[in-house]
Amino acid sequence: MRTLSRGGIGLGDVKYAAAFGIWLGWQGTLLALALSLALGACLVLVLLGTGRLGRRDRLAFGPFLSAGAYLSYIGGAAFWSAYEVLL
């Protein structure tokens, strides 16, 4: 994985995602990862726009994984119920 991403995401993040995958199940994990990516992307866009972060700067992904897992834990059931209604 590290070879493909050129050092972007470490194996610690993968192990961490696997750990909360056991805790949340596969649906909760999918939601947590999607929320993590969305939160991270929003913050990066804000930081790039304000000039506090450069294109070559790195930002840890672990806090976003934690936030996504927590949000998935507290609101995951409601999200999946609403999603099933749309189907």
Summary of the structure (lengths in Angstrom):
residues: 87
radius of gyration: 14.6
end to end distance: 33.9
largest distance: 42.3
contacts: 217
relative contact order: 0.16
helix: 79%
strand: 0%
